[in-house]
Every structure is written in structure tokens, then in C-alpha cells.
Amino acid sequence: MSMPLLQTGKIGKYTTKNRVVMAPMTRSRAVGNVVNDLTTLYYKQRSSAGLLLTEATQISTLGVGYINTPGIHTTEQVRAWNNVTKTVHDNNGLIFNQLWHVGRVSHSSFHNGESPVSVSNIGIEGQTYTYEGMKDFSVPRALETKEIISTIKDYRNGAINAMSAEFDGVEIHGANGYLLEQFLTSGSNKRTDEYGGSLENRVRLVLNILTEVCDAIGSDKVGIRFSPANIGLGISDENPKETYEYLLNKLNDYNLAYVHLMNPFMPVDNPNYVNNVTEHFRKIYKGTIITNAGYDKDKGNLVIEKGDADFVSYGRLLLSNPDLVERFEKGAELNNFDHTTFYGGDEKGYTDYPFMK
């Protein structure tokens, strides 16, 4: 079988050394919301991938919903990320920062006792891990229209800060049930202003953010991630097929570095949902596509060979195999991942996975 995963590719203005992408993965090891020396080593170890996408990174204090997740909105945070980017670049790597706002996927303890914010004041079932242990998600309050304008500026400033930290670009997190997906989907968006109601209004925030971020740093350094078949964290939509067809067609006008599409982990039994996400939306979006979820080496090579995607992002495989590219090249056995060490802790399950001998 041919190995298109190992061929060079184009991400915006950059030529990548291969088509293996490190998926963004929250690891909850940024004590005080600031990355550290272990973080630097973690990304350095994986620098042979064609593109590294960082763990989700808050654009503001309002965007926090988990313990020990990093931000990109203070001088200290920017300075700390600069250590990461310098080391990755010294190892001939390419790295984008994923910009994040969790919205309602949070708890009031992260916000000085105040409610988290969302598109509408609709809560979700489930719990989040706080500094006081597991607690039910707090019911959010709806963002005021003027606060939405401030949020757009937070994304712009996050992108500018990422450039100050010498990232090569940014990925806007529009997936997995977080703030932007809360605006996109009809089940959570019950607004009556210009950001709610019609499909055109529900996609407005995403498009406004893209416009601002592209204006700030250049569209060829901007990607965005979506999960069109997501049903997690309370997400539902009357017709996500229609929603994302409309949205991705709009994105053809932005000349983005890429769109990052997540396939569903489990098929959704609903005719208005698309289960073959990457294949379906490739027919609509004309730019570069990164595909994610459920790929091994053979499936990754095949999806590129077929032309349904240009790059494949790997999460757990790259987490547990820092030299995944080299292992793919040599057909070597892969390390198993330890799910008990995914979140929090020290170097165990973070920077101690062995390289090939």
C-alpha cells in the first residue's frame, strides 16, 4: 500500500514534511492555566508530525471549564507558550494554537461564583471536574449582545497573542459541544437577536470570529474545527446536515489554511445527520481538509488516497507514540495508551512513552 501520510503537504502558507497531524488533546497539566517545562517536552517529542495542534487554550477567563487547562490571554501565558514554540521550531516542527471557549461546559467555581455563559440559559446534564472535585455543570446565563462583540474581540486578541508566542497559526475550536457549537445548533441556540433563530443568524458568530481572526493574522494561518455529527454535551440540531452544508459553503470564501472535520465516534440514527462526515463535506468545501477520529495507518493512507481528506489527525496514537510518523514509516509496533493518565498528573502517561529502540 502506498504511504500518502508520509508525503509532503500544504497547510496555508506552509509546506509540511508529512500529512500526519497531532490532534488537539486536553491534558490538564497546565497548573495555574500556564504551560510548563513538561508541556514543552511533550510537544518537542512529537515534532516529527507534519503539524502539531495544541491542546485547547482559553481566550479569556470566561472560557474556562476544566482544571489546569492553559490560556493565551495573559503575558505570563504567552511567554510560557513561547518556550513551546521555540523548541518545536528548533526541531523542525510546525505548531498551531487551538483557541477555545467552553461556554456552558463549566461550573460557577471557575468564575468566582458567577454563572458561566452560553448562547442561551439552557443547562446540560453531567459533571465537570473542579478544584473541589466533581460537580454538576452550572446553568449558564445567556451572553448579552454586547458581550458577544467582546467575545469576538477575545478570539482576535487570542490569535494576536498566539502570533506573539510565535505559533505558526491558530485553529478555532468550533466542535465538541463548546461555545461556538452551542451557537451553531438549534437545540441550544434559542436567541431572538441577530445571533439566533435562522440558520443565517446561528452561523453569524463563527463567521464574524473568522473575519476578525483572519484580518488580524492572515487567513492562511487560520484553521477551524467542527464536529457535524456531535451529540455529546447536550448538543442537538434539527438538521445538522443543512447547518454544516450552509456553513462550509460559506467558508469557501475565506481562503483558510484548513477545515478540521471530526467523524462521529458512533453512527447517529437520524436522516438529518451525516455519518460519513469527511467524504460528504469534501464535496462542498473546496479547501484543505484535515480529518479526525477512528484512523489507524491504513485508514489514514486510504482516506488521503481517495481524495476525501488532505491530512489525518491522530489523538491517542500520537499521545502514546511520540514517534508515530517513524513507526508508520517502518511498520513498527505501537505503544498502547493508558487512559488513566489522560488528564492531570505528572510525566507518567505524558512524556514517558517510549520511543522505538
C-alpha positions in Angstrom: 0.0 0.0 0.0 1.3 3.5 -0.8 2.0 5.9 2.0 0.4 9.3 1.3 0.6 10.0 5.0 4.4 10.4 4.6 4.2 12.8 1.6 4.6 16.5 2.0 1.5 18.7 2.0 0.3 22.3 2.1 -1.3 24.0 5.2 -1.9 27.6 4.2 1.4 29.2 3.6 3.4 26.2 4.9 4.8 23.1 3.4 4.5 20.2 5.8 7.0 17.3 6.0 4.2 14.8 6.1 0.4 14.6 6.4 0.2 13.3 10.0 -1.3 15.9 12.3 -1.3 15.8 16.1 -5.0 16.3 17.2 -5.7 18.8 19.9 -5.9 17.0 23.2 -6.7 18.4 26.6 -4.2 17.0 29.2 -4.9 19.2 32.3 -1.3 19.7 33.3 -1.1 23.5 33.0 -1.0 24.4 36.7 -2.4 27.9 37.1 -3.5 27.8 33.5 0.1 28.2 32.3 2.1 25.6 30.4 5.4 24.5 31.8 8.6 22.6 31.0 6.8 19.2 30.8 4.5 20.7 28.2 7.5 21.9 26.2 9.0 18.4 26.3 5.6 16.8 25.4 5.3 18.8 22.1 9.0 18.5 21.4 8.8 14.7 21.4 6.1 14.8 18.8 7.7 17.4 16.5 8.1 14.9 13.6 4.4 15.1 12.8 3.6 17.4 9.9 1.5 19.7 12.1 1.0 19.9 15.9 -2.2 21.3 17.2 -2.1 22.3 20.8 -4.5 21.3 23.5 -7.5 23.7 23.6 -6.4 27.1 25.0 -8.7 29.6 26.6 -9.1 33.0 25.1 -10.3 34.5 28.4 -11.2 33.7 32.0 -14.8 33.3 30.9 -13.7 30.5 28.6 -12.5 28.2 31.4 -14.4 25.0 32.2 -11.7 22.5 33.4 -8.9 22.5 35.9 -5.3 23.2 34.8 -6.0 24.0 31.2 -3.9 26.6 29.5 -4.8 30.1 28.4 -3.4 32.6 25.8 -4.8 35.8 27.3 -2.1 36.9 29.8 1.5 37.9 29.3 2.7 35.0 31.5 0.8 32.5 29.4 2.1 33.9 26.1 5.7 33.9 27.5 5.3 30.2 28.6 3.9 29.2 25.2 6.8 30.8 23.5 9.1 28.2 25.2 7.0 25.5 23.5 7.0 27.1 20.0 10.8 27.8 20.1 11.5 24.2 21.0 9.2 22.8 18.3 10.7 25.1 15.7 14.2 24.1 16.8 13.1 20.5 16.0 11.8 21.5 12.5 8.2 21.3 13.6 5.1 23.3 12.8 2.6 24.2 15.5 -0.8 25.9 15.6 -2.6 27.0 18.8 -6.2 25.9 19.3 -8.3 28.9 20.6 -11.1 27.8 23.0 -14.1 29.0 24.9 -16.1 26.3 26.7 -19.3 28.3 27.1 -21.8 26.4 29.3 -19.5 23.4 29.7 -18.3 24.8 33.0 -19.0 25.4 36.7 -19.5 28.6 38.7 -16.5 27.8 40.8 -14.3 28.7 37.8 -15.9 32.1 37.6 -15.9 33.5 41.2 -19.3 32.0 41.9 -20.9 33.6 38.8 -22.7 31.5 36.2 -20.8 30.5 33.1 -22.0 32.0 29.8 -23.6 30.5 26.7 -25.7 31.3 23.8 -28.9 30.8 25.9 -29.6 29.9 29.5 -30.0 26.2 28.9 -28.0 23.9 31.1 -26.7 20.4 30.3 -26.6 17.2 32.2 -23.4 15.8 33.6 -20.5 16.9 35.7 -17.1 18.5 35.4 -14.0 18.1 37.5 -13.4 21.2 39.5 -10.7 22.1 42.1 -13.2 20.9 44.7 -14.0 17.6 42.9 -16.7 16.5 40.5 -19.7 18.9 40.3 -22.8 19.2 38.2 -22.5 21.7 35.3 -23.8 25.1 36.3 -26.8 26.5 34.4 -25.4 29.3 32.2 -26.7 32.8 31.6 -27.1 34.0 28.0 -24.5 36.3 26.7 -25.8 39.8 26.1 -25.3 41.0 22.5 -22.6 43.5 23.6 -20.8 40.6 25.3 -20.8 38.7 22.0 -18.9 41.6 20.5 -16.4 41.4 23.3 -16.1 37.6 22.8 -15.3 38.1 19.1 -12.5 40.5 20.2 -11.2 37.9 22.6 -10.8 35.5 19.8 -9.0 38.2 17.8 -6.7 39.0 20.7 -6.1 35.3 21.3 -4.9 35.0 17.7 -2.6 38.0 18.0 -1.2 36.6 21.3 -0.6 33.3 19.6 1.5 35.1 17.0 3.3 36.9 19.8 4.1 33.5 21.2 5.5 32.6 17.7 2.9 30.0 16.8 2.6 29.3 13.1 -1.1 29.7 13.1 -4.3 29.1 15.1 -7.2 26.7 15.0 -10.6 28.0 16.2 -12.3 25.3 18.2 -15.9 25.1 16.8 -16.5 21.5 17.9 -17.2 19.1 20.8 -20.1 21.0 22.3 -18.3 24.1 23.3 -19.4 27.8 22.8 -19.3 28.0 19.1 -21.2 24.8 18.6 -23.7 26.0 21.2 -24.4 29.0 18.9 -24.5 26.8 15.7 -27.0 24.2 16.8 -30.7 24.8 17.1 -31.1 22.7 20.3 -29.0 25.1 22.3 -29.5 28.4 20.4 -32.8 30.0 21.4 -31.8 33.6 20.9 -34.0 36.2 19.2 -31.4 38.7 18.2 -29.1 38.6 15.2 -27.2 35.6 16.6 -30.2 33.3 16.9 -33.2 31.9 15.1 -32.5 31.4 11.5 -29.6 29.4 10.1 -28.0 32.5 8.8 -28.1 34.0 12.3 -26.8 30.9 14.1 -23.7 30.8 11.9 -23.1 34.5 12.3 -20.8 34.3 15.4 -18.5 31.7 13.7 -18.2 33.8 10.5 -17.7 37.1 12.5 -14.9 35.4 14.5 -13.2 34.1 11.4 -13.4 37.5 9.7 -11.7 39.2 12.8 -9.1 36.5 13.2 -8.2 36.3 9.5 -8.0 40.1 9.4 -5.6 40.1 12.5 -3.1 37.4 11.4 -3.9 36.4 7.8 -6.4 33.7 6.6 -3.6 31.4 5.5 -2.7 30.9 9.2 -6.2 30.1 10.4 -8.0 26.8 10.6 -11.2 25.8 12.3 -12.6 22.5 13.7 -16.1 21.2 13.5 -17.9 18.0 14.7 -21.0 18.0 12.4 -22.4 14.7 13.8 -21.8 15.5 17.5 -24.5 14.6 20.0 -22.3 15.0 23.2 -22.5 17.6 25.9 -26.2 18.3 25.2 -25.7 19.2 21.6 -28.6 18.6 19.2 -29.7 20.2 16.0 -32.9 19.9 13.9 -30.9 19.4 10.7 -27.1 19.4 11.2 -26.6 18.3 7.6 -28.2 21.5 6.4 -26.4 23.6 9.0 -22.9 22.5 8.1 -23.5 22.4 4.3 -24.5 26.0 4.5 -21.6 26.9 6.8 -18.9 25.1 4.9 -20.1 26.6 1.6 -19.7 30.0 3.2 -16.1 29.1 4.3 -15.1 28.7 0.7 -14.8 32.5 0.6 -12.3 32.7 3.4 -9.1 31.1 2.0 -8.4 29.4 5.3 -5.4 27.2 6.0 -7.8 24.3 6.5 -11.0 22.9 7.9 -10.7 20.2 10.5 -13.6 17.7 10.5 -14.4 15.2 13.2 -16.2 12.0 12.2 -18.7 10.6 14.8 -17.4 8.1 17.2 -20.7 6.2 16.9 -23.2 6.5 14.0 -26.2 8.6 14.6 -29.5 7.0 13.5 -31.1 10.1 12.1 -31.5 11.0 8.4 -30.7 14.7 9.1 -27.2 13.7 10.4 -24.2 12.9 8.2 -22.2 9.9 9.4 -19.6 9.9 6.6 -18.6 13.4 7.6 -15.4 13.9 5.7 -16.5 12.2 2.5 -19.8 14.2 2.4 -18.4 17.6 3.2 -15.4 17.2 0.9 -17.9 17.7 -1.9 -18.8 21.1 -0.5 -15.7 22.6 1.0 -13.0 23.3 -1.7 -10.0 24.0 0.5 -7.7 21.8 2.6 -9.4 19.3 4.9 -7.9 17.6 8.0 -10.0 14.5 9.1 -10.1 13.1 12.6 -11.4 10.1 14.6 -11.1 6.4 14.1 -8.0 6.3 11.9 -5.0 3.9 12.0 -2.2 3.9 9.5 -4.0 2.0 6.8 -7.3 4.0 7.1 -5.3 7.2 7.1 -3.5 6.4 4.0 -6.7 5.3 2.3 -8.7 8.5 3.1 -5.9 10.6 1.5 -5.5 8.2 -1.4 -9.3 8.5 -2.1 -9.0 12.3 -2.0 -11.6 12.7 0.8 -9.0 14.5 3.0 -5.6 16.0 2.7 -4.3 15.3 6.2 -5.2 13.0 9.1 -5.1 14.0 12.7 -4.3 11.4 15.4 -5.0 11.8 19.1 -4.4 8.7 21.3 -2.0 7.2 18.8 0.3 10.2 18.9 -0.3 10.6 22.6 1.2 7.2 23.2 3.6 7.1 20.3 5.6 10.3 20.2 7.5 8.9 17.2 4.3 7.8 15.4 5.5 9.0 12.0 8.7 7.0 12.2 6.7 3.9 13.4 4.3 4.3 10.5 7.3 4.5 8.1 9.0 1.4 9.5 5.8 -0.6 10.1 6.8 -0.8 13.8 4.6 -2.0 16.6 2.7 0.8 18.5 2.6 1.5 22.2 -0.7 1.1 24.0 -2.1 4.2 25.6 -3.0 4.4 29.3 -6.4 6.2 29.6 -6.0 6.6 33.4 -3.2 9.2 32.8 -5.0 11.2 30.1 -5.9 14.1 32.4 -3.8 15.6 35.1 -0.7 14.2 36.8 3.0 14.4 36.0 5.2 12.9 33.4 3.6 9.4 33.7 1.4 8.9 30.6 2.6 12.3 29.3 6.3 12.4 28.4 7.4 8.9 29.4 6.0 6.9 26.5 9.0 5.1 24.9 10.4 5.8 21.5 11.4 2.9 19.1 14.7 1.2 20.1 
